[in-house]
């Protein structure tokens, strides 16, 4: 059974680092555990 999580992220428009790194971390976790992040 896959556990699904919905995550919201609020970042300043000048902070493009968090916009790319957090989704990458969550995708890596999906490969290890049966979880889905949207």
C-alpha positions, 0 to 999 in steps of 0.5 A, spaced: 500 500 500 502 506 498 502 512 502 500 519 499 502 525 502 500 532 499 506 538 501 505 545 500 511 549 499 512 557 500 518 560 498 520 567 495 520 568 488 528 569 488 529 562 492 530 557 486 534 553 490 529 550 494 524 549 488 528 544 485 532 541 491 526 539 495 522 535 489 528 532 488 529 529 495 522 527 495 523 523 489 529 520 491 525 518 498 519 515 493 524 510 490 526 507 497 519 507 501 512 506 498 510 513 498 508 518 493 509 526 494 505 531 490 
